[in-house]
Amino acid sequence: MNVNFGVVFLIASLLFLGLLSQWIAWRIKLPAILFLLILGILLGPILGWLRPDAIFGPLLFPAVSLCVAIILFEGALSLRLSELRGLGTVIQRLLILGVFSTWTIISIATHWLAHFPWPMAVLFGAVTVVSGPTVIAPILRSVRPNAKIAKVLRWESILIDPIGVLLSVIVFEALVAHNSATASLGEASLNFLRIVAAGTTLGVAGGFTLGWVLRRRVVPDYLHPFLVLASVLMIFALSDVLVKDSGLLAVTLIGMVLANMRDVPLDNILDFKESLSILLISLLFIILAARLNLTEIRAVLGPGLGLLVVIQVVAQPIKVALASWGSELHWRERVLVAWIAPRGIVAAATAAVLGQTLQAVHYPHASLFVPLTFALIIASVLLPSLTARPLAKLLNVDEKEPQSILIIGANSVAQVIAKTLDQAGFACLLLDNDFAQIRKARATGINTFYAHPVSVQADRYLDLLDFGYMLGLAEDHSLNIIASMRYKPEFGLDHVFILTDENAMVGRDRQQVAAPYRGSYLFGGDVTYSRLSQLLDNGWKIHTTLLSENFSWESYQEQHKAGFLPLFMITGEHILRVLHADETIAPVSGDRILALIAPSAT
């Protein structure tokens, strides 16, 4: 009973520590994997409090394998071939020329620096070509490079993970087939073909079958995430039972097939897999890092730092040069793209499972495969996190703090407010799925995005890197609520604002949405869409007024006492403040007030 309670308490503690690591990473804008790996090393090899092999016994690596299968499936879900064809030349070259040049250079460096046998060095190179959005996104938020740099790094990170995984799986299967002690070259080649054939057949067949079931709504929508999870794990296990080591290829192909099938409802699945992945990643990497030992860590410190130098000084510049030749990227932008090269979660997960198999067959230096991968991950995340922001400023390719504004709705009210903010120097983007309103907004020169605010289209193509606020100005109040819940994690609750409605104004608790889900109510808390629309119809107009020593806030209020509604304030440092129900303003000289003014007050 005490042992069981101890294991339960340990798992609960790991979940809580994983949550704490994720929160710290979010607060200080660094990749969470960095804190998870450091925490695992601290709890395991340094303090000796966490011993995964002793605690979980023979269930450890089967569980790790299932977790890795889910993570690889998630990565493959992001690889849409149509997006790959539509990308710019630079990104296409990064995913083709860049992958193979980096793979080659890392393989050679690993062989000479870590003394890995050539087959294992080639495998290590394949595992570590990946990057990943989970490590790139926090670095981009911290560095704030210009739009061209951000686009290149963000799209490469999304698409390179499944490509790198597929490459790693194929190389690994070839290595295992060739390493069979009793197999001739012909038998090893035949075993490799069996692995590829089984993984490809089950992966493609399973993907199309699963897609057909989802598209036909054979099971209800609320069971879709459960159906996909159970099916992916079953196909992974079945593939490995039929032909050992073919499961990783199978689950990768399932994700690729589903991502490229038409009319497959993936919304619920994408939301579910994101939450599940955060949970699994938090547990997985604390546990895997805890399995390392100090002797192995010391043994890979030198080769790890040497590999980092080779990647930063040789592999990355060559990759970016091959990809950006003849492009619009300035040399300063190329330098920063080449400098930001973190390795992420997919590299760690793939290395953990493949490294365990290498050790099981007693491959030379196999015990150093995972420690070297983890050392490279930590170093490659820390380096750009600590140095890329000053480098971006030095190269003059950084952006100021994000103050662009995402506006939900493209109606007449949203158009007037967007035009005013744009004239004040704050770029706006109207997001709506009403094409008639989108067309009218485009005709006036306003930037628009035609999609539902919580659609897959918006998730995949809406680049929010330069945006700092969300304003819910849609006529449909429920749409503003849904959008605020969706974009709250992107901007933070204090940067999400929506118009109120009658239920909120009369305090009907049964209908009113709780504050943590909706952000703050705009413009005093008693302003509905209907009221704004009516004021504009009655001739009220938005005016921008600069306060000074001779014309104070008190003078402004006295002048417009016939009627005015403050909307925004722009400080003397050109910082936008959105006026809302919970804020009392005290503008000073140099501030500008953007307000709706009654006709008789102008």
C-alpha positions as CSV (number, residue, x, y, z in Angstrom):
1,M,0.0,0.0,0.0
2,N,2.8,2.4,0.9
3,V,4.7,1.5,-2.3
4,N,1.5,2.1,-4.4
5,F,0.9,5.4,-2.7
6,G,4.5,6.4,-3.2
7,V,4.2,5.8,-7.0
8,V,0.9,7.7,-7.1
9,F,2.4,10.6,-5.3
10,L,5.5,10.5,-7.5
11,I,3.4,10.6,-10.7
12,A,1.3,13.4,-9.3
13,S,4.4,15.4,-8.3
14,L,5.9,14.9,-11.8
15,L,2.7,16.3,-13.3
16,F,2.8,19.3,-11.0
17,L,6.5,19.9,-11.7
18,G,5.8,19.6,-15.4
19,L,3.1,22.2,-15.2
20,L,5.4,24.4,-13.2
21,S,8.1,24.1,-15.9
22,Q,5.6,24.9,-18.6
23,W,4.4,27.9,-16.7
24,I,7.9,29.2,-16.0
25,A,8.8,28.7,-19.7
26,W,5.7,30.7,-20.7
27,R,6.5,33.5,-18.3
28,I,10.1,34.1,-19.3
29,K,9.5,33.2,-23.0
30,L,11.9,30.2,-23.2
31,P,11.2,26.7,-24.6
32,A,9.7,24.4,-21.9
33,I,11.9,21.5,-23.0
34,L,14.8,23.3,-21.5
35,F,13.3,23.4,-18.0
36,L,11.9,19.8,-18.3
37,L,15.3,18.3,-19.2
38,I,17.2,20.3,-16.5
39,L,14.6,19.3,-13.9
40,G,14.9,15.6,-14.9
41,I,18.7,15.8,-14.7
42,L,18.4,17.5,-11.3
43,L,16.0,14.9,-9.9
44,G,17.8,11.9,-11.4
45,P,21.5,11.8,-11.8
46,I,22.3,14.7,-9.5
47,L,20.0,14.3,-6.5
48,G,19.1,10.6,-7.0
49,W,15.4,11.1,-6.1
50,L,13.9,9.9,-9.3
51,R,15.0,6.4,-10.7
52,P,12.6,5.6,-13.5
53,D,14.0,2.1,-14.2
54,A,13.5,1.0,-10.6
55,I,10.1,2.6,-10.2
56,F,8.4,1.6,-13.5
57,G,10.4,-1.5,-14.3
58,P,9.7,-3.3,-17.5
59,L,6.7,-1.0,-18.3
60,L,9.0,2.0,-18.7
61,F,10.0,1.7,-22.4
62,P,6.7,0.3,-23.7
63,A,5.1,3.4,-22.2
64,V,7.8,5.6,-23.6
65,S,7.3,4.0,-27.0
66,L,3.6,4.7,-27.0
67,C,4.2,8.3,-25.9
68,V,6.7,8.8,-28.7
69,A,4.3,7.3,-31.2
70,I,1.7,9.9,-30.2
71,I,4.2,12.8,-30.5
72,L,5.4,11.6,-33.9
73,F,1.8,11.3,-35.1
74,E,1.1,14.8,-33.9
75,G,4.1,16.1,-35.8
76,A,3.1,14.3,-39.0
77,L,-0.4,15.9,-38.7
78,S,1.2,19.3,-39.6
79,L,2.7,18.1,-42.9
80,R,0.3,19.2,-45.6
81,L,1.8,18.6,-49.0
82,S,-0.2,21.5,-50.5
83,E,1.4,23.9,-48.0
84,L,4.9,22.6,-48.9
85,R,4.3,23.3,-52.6
86,G,2.9,26.8,-51.9
87,L,5.8,27.9,-49.7
88,G,8.5,30.4,-50.8
89,T,11.6,29.2,-52.5
90,V,13.7,29.8,-49.4
91,I,11.6,27.5,-47.2
92,Q,11.4,24.8,-49.9
93,R,15.2,24.8,-50.2
94,L,15.6,24.6,-46.4
95,L,13.4,21.5,-46.3
96,I,15.3,19.8,-49.2
97,L,18.9,21.1,-49.6
98,G,19.1,22.3,-46.0
99,V,18.0,19.0,-44.5
100,F,20.5,16.9,-46.5
101,S,23.4,19.4,-46.1
102,T,22.9,19.5,-42.3
103,W,22.4,15.8,-42.1
104,T,25.7,15.2,-43.9
105,I,27.7,17.7,-41.9
106,I,26.4,16.5,-38.5
107,S,27.0,12.9,-39.4
108,I,30.6,13.6,-40.3
109,A,31.2,15.7,-37.2
110,T,29.6,13.1,-34.9
111,H,31.8,10.4,-36.3
112,W,35.0,12.4,-35.7
113,L,34.1,14.2,-32.5
114,A,32.1,11.5,-30.6
115,H,33.8,8.5,-32.3
116,F,30.4,7.0,-33.2
117,P,30.5,4.3,-35.8
118,W,29.5,5.6,-39.2
119,P,26.0,4.0,-39.2
120,M,25.2,5.4,-35.8
121,A,26.7,8.8,-36.7
122,V,24.4,8.9,-39.8
123,L,21.5,8.1,-37.6
124,F,22.4,10.8,-35.1
125,G,22.6,13.3,-37.9
126,A,19.1,12.3,-39.1
127,V,17.7,12.6,-35.6
128,T,19.1,16.0,-35.0
129,V,18.2,17.8,-38.2
130,V,14.8,18.6,-36.8
131,S,13.8,21.8,-35.0
132,G,10.1,22.2,-34.0
133,P,7.6,24.9,-33.3
134,T,7.6,24.2,-29.5
135,V,11.2,25.5,-29.4
136,I,11.1,28.1,-32.1
137,A,7.9,29.9,-31.1
138,P,9.1,31.0,-27.6
139,I,12.5,32.1,-29.0
140,L,10.7,34.2,-31.7
141,R,8.5,35.8,-29.1
142,S,11.6,36.8,-27.2
143,V,13.8,37.8,-30.1
144,R,11.0,39.5,-32.1
145,P,12.8,39.4,-35.5
146,N,11.2,41.0,-38.6
147,A,8.4,39.3,-40.5
148,K,10.6,37.7,-43.2
149,I,12.9,36.0,-40.6
150,A,9.9,34.9,-38.5
151,K,8.1,33.4,-41.4
152,V,11.1,31.4,-42.6
153,L,11.9,30.0,-39.1
154,R,8.3,29.3,-38.2
155,W,7.4,27.4,-41.3
156,E,10.6,25.5,-41.3
157,S,10.0,24.4,-37.7
158,I,6.5,23.2,-38.5
159,L,7.4,21.2,-41.6
160,I,10.9,19.8,-40.7
161,D,9.8,17.7,-37.7
162,P,7.8,15.0,-39.7
163,I,10.4,15.1,-42.5
164,G,13.2,14.5,-39.9
165,V,11.3,11.8,-38.2
166,L,10.6,9.9,-41.4
167,L,14.3,10.2,-42.3
168,S,15.3,9.0,-38.8
169,V,13.0,6.0,-38.9
170,I,14.2,4.9,-42.4
171,V,17.9,5.2,-41.4
172,F,17.3,3.4,-38.1
173,E,15.4,0.6,-39.8
174,A,18.3,0.2,-42.3
175,L,20.8,0.2,-39.4
176,V,19.0,-2.4,-37.3
177,A,18.5,-4.7,-40.4
178,H,22.1,-4.4,-41.3
179,N,23.3,-5.0,-37.6
180,S,21.6,-8.4,-37.3
181,A,24.4,-10.7,-36.2
182,T,23.1,-13.7,-38.2
183,A,22.0,-11.9,-41.3
184,S,23.9,-11.7,-44.5
185,L,23.8,-8.5,-46.5
186,G,20.9,-10.0,-48.6
187,E,19.0,-11.0,-45.5
188,A,19.6,-7.6,-43.9
189,S,18.3,-5.8,-47.0
190,L,15.3,-8.1,-47.0
191,N,14.6,-7.3,-43.4
192,F,14.8,-3.6,-44.1
193,L,12.3,-4.0,-46.9
194,R,10.0,-5.9,-44.6
195,I,10.1,-3.1,-42.1
196,V,9.5,-0.4,-44.7
197,A,6.7,-2.5,-46.4
198,A,4.9,-3.2,-43.1
199,G,5.2,0.3,-41.8
200,T,4.1,1.8,-45.1
201,T,1.2,-0.6,-45.7
202,L,-0.3,-0.3,-42.2
203,G,0.4,3.4,-42.0
204,V,-1.2,4.3,-45.3
205,A,-4.1,1.8,-45.0
206,G,-4.7,2.8,-41.4
207,G,-4.6,6.5,-42.3
208,F,-7.1,6.2,-45.2
209,T,-9.4,3.9,-43.1
210,L,-9.4,6.3,-40.2
211,G,-10.0,9.2,-42.5
212,W,-12.9,7.5,-44.1
213,V,-14.5,6.7,-40.7
214,L,-14.0,10.3,-39.5
215,R,-15.4,11.8,-42.8
216,R,-18.4,9.6,-42.8
217,R,-19.2,10.4,-39.1
218,V,-19.4,6.7,-38.3
219,V,-18.8,7.6,-34.7
220,P,-20.0,10.8,-33.0
221,D,-17.8,13.8,-32.9
222,Y,-17.1,13.7,-29.2
223,L,-15.5,10.2,-29.7
224,H,-13.2,11.4,-32.5
225,P,-10.2,12.1,-30.3
226,F,-10.6,8.8,-28.5
227,L,-11.0,6.9,-31.8
228,V,-7.9,8.5,-33.3
229,L,-5.7,7.9,-30.2
230,A,-6.8,4.3,-29.8
231,S,-6.4,3.6,-33.6
232,V,-2.9,5.1,-33.8
233,L,-1.7,3.2,-30.8
234,M,-3.3,-0.1,-32.0
235,I,-1.7,0.3,-35.5
236,F,1.7,1.2,-33.9
237,A,1.5,-2.0,-31.7
238,L,0.3,-4.2,-34.6
239,S,3.0,-3.0,-36.9
240,D,5.7,-3.7,-34.3
241,V,4.2,-7.2,-33.6
242,L,4.2,-8.1,-37.3
243,V,7.7,-6.6,-38.1
244,K,9.7,-5.3,-35.3
245,D,10.6,-1.6,-35.4
246,S,8.1,-0.7,-38.1
247,G,5.6,1.0,-35.8
248,L,7.2,4.5,-35.9
249,L,7.1,4.6,-39.7
250,A,3.4,3.5,-39.6
251,V,2.2,6.2,-37.2
252,T,4.2,8.9,-39.0
253,L,2.4,7.9,-42.3
254,I,-1.0,7.8,-40.6
255,G,-0.6,11.5,-39.6
256,M,0.6,12.5,-43.1
257,V,-2.3,10.7,-44.7
258,L,-4.9,12.3,-42.4
259,A,-3.3,15.8,-42.9
260,N,-3.7,15.5,-46.6
261,M,-7.1,13.9,-47.0
262,R,-10.0,16.2,-48.0
263,D,-13.0,17.0,-45.7
264,V,-11.7,15.1,-42.7
265,P,-12.9,16.8,-39.5
266,L,-9.6,17.3,-37.5
267,D,-10.6,20.3,-35.3
268,N,-11.5,18.2,-32.2
269,I,-8.5,16.0,-32.8
270,L,-6.0,18.9,-33.2
271,D,-7.3,20.5,-29.9
272,F,-7.1,17.2,-28.0
273,K,-3.7,16.1,-29.3
274,E,-2.3,19.5,-28.3
275,S,-3.3,19.1,-24.6
276,L,-2.3,15.5,-24.6
277,S,1.1,16.3,-26.1
278,I,1.8,18.9,-23.4
279,L,1.0,16.3,-20.8
280,L,3.1,13.5,-22.3
281,I,6.0,15.8,-23.1
282,S,6.1,17.1,-19.6
283,L,6.2,13.6,-18.1
284,L,8.3,12.0,-20.8
285,F,11.3,14.4,-20.7
286,I,11.6,14.6,-17.0
287,I,11.7,10.8,-16.8
288,L,14.0,10.4,-19.8
289,A,16.5,13.0,-18.5
290,A,16.4,11.3,-15.0
291,R,17.7,8.1,-16.6
292,L,21.0,9.7,-17.6
293,N,24.0,9.3,-15.3
294,L,26.7,11.8,-14.5
295,T,29.4,9.7,-16.1
296,E,27.6,9.7,-19.4
297,I,26.8,13.5,-19.2
298,R,30.5,14.3,-18.5
299,A,31.5,12.0,-21.4
300,V,29.4,13.9,-23.9
301,L,30.0,17.5,-22.8
302,G,33.1,17.9,-25.0
303,P,31.6,16.3,-28.1
304,G,28.3,18.1,-27.5
305,L,29.9,21.5,-27.4
306,G,32.0,20.6,-30.5
307,L,28.9,19.6,-32.4
308,L,27.2,22.8,-31.4
309,V,30.1,24.8,-32.8
310,V,30.1,22.8,-36.0
311,I,26.3,23.3,-36.4
312,Q,26.5,27.1,-35.7
313,V,29.6,27.9,-37.7
314,V,29.5,25.4,-40.5
315,A,26.1,23.5,-41.0
316,Q,23.8,26.5,-40.4
317,P,25.6,29.0,-42.6
318,I,25.9,26.5,-45.4
319,K,22.2,25.5,-45.1
320,V,21.0,29.1,-45.2
321,A,23.4,30.0,-48.0
322,L,22.0,27.2,-50.1
323,A,18.4,28.1,-49.3
324,S,18.6,31.9,-49.6
325,W,20.8,32.2,-52.7
326,G,19.1,34.7,-55.1
327,S,16.3,35.5,-52.6
328,E,15.1,38.8,-51.1
329,L,16.7,38.0,-47.7
330,H,19.3,40.6,-46.7
331,W,22.6,39.3,-45.5
332,R,21.7,40.5,-42.0
333,E,18.5,38.5,-42.0
334,R,20.4,35.4,-43.3
335,V,22.8,35.7,-40.3
336,L,20.0,35.7,-37.8
337,V,18.2,32.8,-39.5
338,A,21.4,30.8,-39.4
339,W,22.1,31.6,-35.8
340,I,18.7,30.4,-34.5
341,A,19.0,26.6,-34.7
342,P,17.5,24.9,-31.6
343,R,16.8,21.1,-31.5
344,G,13.6,20.2,-29.8
345,I,11.1,17.7,-28.5
346,V,11.0,15.4,-31.5
347,A,14.8,14.9,-31.5
348,A,14.7,14.0,-27.8
349,A,11.7,11.7,-28.1
350,T,13.1,9.9,-31.2
351,A,16.6,9.5,-29.7
352,A,15.1,8.0,-26.5
353,V,13.4,5.2,-28.2
354,L,16.0,4.5,-30.9
355,G,18.9,4.8,-28.4
356,Q,17.3,2.1,-26.2
357,T,17.1,-0.3,-29.1
358,L,20.8,0.4,-30.0
359,Q,21.8,-0.4,-26.4
360,A,19.7,-3.6,-26.5
361,V,21.8,-4.9,-29.5
362,H,25.0,-3.7,-27.8
363,Y,26.0,-1.2,-30.5
364,P,29.3,0.5,-29.9
365,H,28.9,3.8,-27.9
366,A,25.1,3.3,-27.9
367,S,24.9,4.4,-24.3
368,L,26.1,7.9,-25.3
369,F,23.4,8.3,-28.1
370,V,20.7,9.8,-25.8
371,P,23.0,11.9,-23.5
372,L,24.7,13.4,-26.6
373,T,21.3,14.3,-28.1
374,F,20.1,15.9,-24.8
375,A,23.4,17.8,-24.4
376,L,23.0,19.2,-28.0
377,I,19.3,20.1,-27.3
378,I,20.1,22.0,-24.1
379,A,23.0,23.9,-25.7
380,S,21.2,24.6,-28.9
381,V,18.2,26.0,-27.1
382,L,20.2,28.1,-24.6
383,L,22.5,29.7,-27.2
384,P,19.8,31.5,-29.3
385,S,17.7,32.2,-26.2
386,L,20.5,34.1,-24.6
387,T,22.1,35.7,-27.6
388,A,19.7,36.0,-30.5
389,R,17.9,39.1,-29.1
390,P,21.1,41.2,-28.8
391,L,22.2,39.9,-32.2
392,A,18.9,40.9,-33.8
393,K,19.3,44.4,-32.4
394,L,22.9,44.6,-33.5
395,L,21.9,43.6,-37.0
396,N,18.9,45.9,-36.9
397,V,16.5,43.1,-37.9
398,D,14.3,43.2,-34.8
399,E,10.8,44.5,-34.4
400,K,9.4,46.7,-31.6
401,E,6.9,45.3,-29.0
402,P,3.9,43.9,-30.8
403,Q,1.1,46.5,-31.1
404,S,-0.7,45.3,-34.2
405,I,-4.4,44.5,-33.5
406,L,-6.5,41.5,-34.4
407,I,-10.1,42.6,-34.7
408,I,-12.9,40.0,-34.7
409,G,-15.5,41.1,-37.2
410,A,-15.4,43.0,-40.5
411,N,-18.6,45.0,-40.0
412,S,-19.0,48.8,-40.4
413,V,-18.1,49.5,-36.7
414,A,-15.0,47.3,-37.0
415,Q,-14.0,49.1,-40.2
416,V,-14.3,52.6,-38.7
417,I,-12.2,51.6,-35.6
418,A,-9.6,49.8,-37.8
419,K,-9.2,52.8,-40.1
420,T,-8.7,55.1,-37.1
421,L,-6.1,52.9,-35.4
422,D,-4.3,52.4,-38.7
423,Q,-4.0,56.1,-39.1
424,A,-2.6,56.4,-35.6
425,G,0.1,53.9,-36.5
426,F,-1.3,50.6,-35.3
427,A,-1.8,48.0,-38.0
428,C,-5.2,46.2,-37.8
429,L,-6.4,42.9,-39.3
430,L,-10.1,42.1,-39.6
431,L,-10.9,38.4,-39.1
432,D,-14.4,37.3,-40.2
433,N,-16.1,34.5,-42.1
434,D,-18.7,36.8,-43.7
435,F,-17.3,37.3,-47.2
436,A,-19.6,40.2,-48.0
437,Q,-18.2,42.2,-45.1
438,I,-14.6,41.1,-45.9
439,R,-15.0,42.3,-49.5
440,K,-16.3,45.7,-48.3
441,A,-13.4,46.1,-45.9
442,R,-10.9,45.1,-48.5
443,A,-12.3,47.7,-50.9
444,T,-11.4,50.4,-48.3
445,G,-7.8,49.2,-48.1
446,I,-8.2,47.5,-44.7
447,N,-6.2,44.2,-44.2
448,T,-8.5,41.2,-43.8
449,F,-8.4,37.5,-43.2
450,Y,-11.3,35.5,-44.5
451,A,-12.0,32.6,-42.1
452,H,-13.9,31.8,-38.9
453,P,-11.8,32.9,-35.9
454,V,-11.5,29.4,-34.5
455,S,-11.2,27.6,-37.8
456,V,-8.4,25.2,-38.9
457,Q,-7.6,27.8,-41.6
458,A,-7.0,30.5,-39.0
459,D,-4.9,28.1,-36.9
460,R,-2.6,27.2,-39.7
461,Y,-2.3,30.4,-41.7
462,L,-2.9,33.3,-39.4
463,D,0.5,34.6,-38.3
464,L,0.0,36.4,-35.0
465,L,3.7,37.1,-34.3
466,D,3.3,40.9,-34.7
467,F,0.0,41.2,-32.9
468,G,-0.4,42.3,-29.3
469,Y,-4.2,42.8,-28.8
470,M,-7.5,41.2,-29.8
471,L,-10.7,43.3,-30.0
472,G,-14.0,41.4,-30.3
473,L,-16.2,43.7,-32.3
474,A,-18.4,41.2,-34.1
475,E,-22.1,41.8,-34.1
476,D,-22.6,38.2,-32.8
477,H,-21.6,38.4,-29.1
478,S,-21.1,34.6,-28.9
479,L,-18.5,34.9,-31.7
480,N,-16.6,37.4,-29.6
481,I,-16.7,35.1,-26.6
482,I,-15.4,32.1,-28.6
483,A,-12.6,34.2,-30.2
484,S,-11.6,35.5,-26.7
485,M,-11.3,32.0,-25.4
486,R,-9.3,30.9,-28.5
487,Y,-6.8,33.9,-28.5
488,K,-6.4,34.4,-24.8
489,P,-3.4,32.0,-24.7
490,E,-1.8,34.0,-27.6
491,F,-2.1,37.5,-26.2
492,G,-2.8,37.0,-22.5
493,L,-6.0,37.8,-20.7
494,D,-5.1,41.5,-20.2
495,H,-4.8,42.0,-23.9
496,V,-8.1,40.5,-25.0
497,F,-11.2,42.8,-25.1
498,I,-14.7,42.3,-26.3
499,L,-17.9,44.3,-26.5
500,T,-20.5,43.7,-23.8
501,D,-24.1,42.6,-24.4
502,E,-27.4,43.1,-22.6
503,N,-27.1,40.0,-20.4
504,A,-23.8,41.3,-18.9
505,M,-25.2,44.8,-18.4
506,V,-28.2,43.6,-16.3
507,G,-26.1,41.1,-14.4
508,R,-27.8,37.9,-15.4
509,D,-25.5,35.3,-14.0
510,R,-27.1,32.4,-15.9
511,Q,-26.3,34.0,-19.2
512,Q,-23.2,36.1,-18.5
513,V,-19.9,34.6,-19.4
514,A,-17.3,34.5,-16.5
515,A,-14.5,37.0,-16.7
516,P,-11.6,34.4,-17.0
517,Y,-13.1,33.2,-20.4
518,R,-13.9,36.5,-22.1
519,G,-11.3,39.1,-21.3
520,S,-12.3,42.7,-20.4
521,Y,-15.4,44.6,-21.7
522,L,-14.5,47.4,-24.0
523,F,-15.1,51.1,-23.6
524,G,-16.5,51.4,-20.1
525,G,-18.3,48.1,-19.9
526,D,-21.7,49.3,-21.0
527,V,-21.1,49.6,-24.8
528,T,-22.7,47.0,-27.0
529,Y,-22.4,46.6,-30.8
530,S,-25.9,48.0,-31.2
531,R,-25.0,51.2,-29.3
532,L,-21.8,51.8,-31.3
533,S,-23.6,51.2,-34.6
534,Q,-26.4,53.6,-33.5
535,L,-23.9,56.3,-32.5
536,L,-22.1,56.1,-35.8
537,D,-25.4,56.2,-37.7
538,N,-26.4,59.4,-35.7
539,G,-23.3,61.2,-36.9
540,W,-20.8,60.5,-34.1
541,K,-17.2,60.4,-35.4
542,I,-13.9,59.2,-34.0
543,H,-11.5,62.1,-33.3
544,T,-7.9,62.0,-32.2
545,T,-6.9,64.7,-29.7
546,L,-3.4,65.5,-28.4
547,L,-3.3,66.7,-24.8
548,S,-0.8,69.4,-23.8
549,E,0.1,71.6,-20.9
550,N,-2.5,74.1,-22.2
551,F,-5.2,71.5,-23.0
552,S,-5.4,69.0,-20.1
553,W,-7.7,66.0,-19.7
554,E,-10.0,68.1,-17.6
555,S,-10.2,70.7,-20.4
556,Y,-10.9,67.9,-22.9
557,Q,-13.8,66.6,-20.8
558,E,-15.2,70.1,-20.3
559,Q,-15.0,70.8,-24.1
560,H,-16.8,67.6,-25.0
561,K,-19.4,67.4,-22.2
562,A,-22.2,67.4,-24.7
563,G,-21.2,63.8,-25.5
564,F,-18.1,61.7,-26.0
565,L,-17.0,58.1,-25.6
566,P,-13.3,57.4,-25.0
567,L,-12.0,54.4,-26.9
568,F,-8.2,54.3,-26.8
569,M,-5.3,56.3,-25.4
570,I,-1.9,56.5,-27.0
571,T,0.9,57.5,-24.6
572,G,3.7,59.9,-25.4
573,E,5.9,56.8,-26.0
574,H,3.4,55.6,-28.6
575,I,2.1,52.8,-26.5
576,L,-1.6,51.9,-27.1
577,R,-3.9,51.5,-24.2
578,V,-7.3,50.0,-24.9
579,L,-9.9,51.6,-22.6
580,H,-12.1,49.1,-20.8
581,A,-14.5,48.6,-17.9
582,D,-11.8,47.9,-15.2
583,E,-9.6,50.9,-16.0
584,T,-9.6,54.5,-14.8
585,I,-7.4,56.7,-17.0
586,A,-5.5,59.8,-16.1
587,P,-4.0,61.1,-19.3
588,V,-1.2,63.6,-19.2
589,S,0.4,66.0,-21.5
590,G,1.7,64.3,-24.7
591,D,-1.0,61.6,-24.6
592,R,-3.6,61.3,-27.4
593,I,-7.2,60.4,-26.8
594,L,-9.2,58.5,-29.5
595,A,-12.9,59.0,-28.8
596,L,-16.3,59.0,-30.4
597,I,-17.5,62.6,-30.3
598,A,-21.2,63.7,-30.6
599,P,-21.9,66.0,-33.6
600,S,-22.9,68.9,-31.3
601,A,-19.6,68.5,-29.3
602,T,-17.3,69.1,-32.3
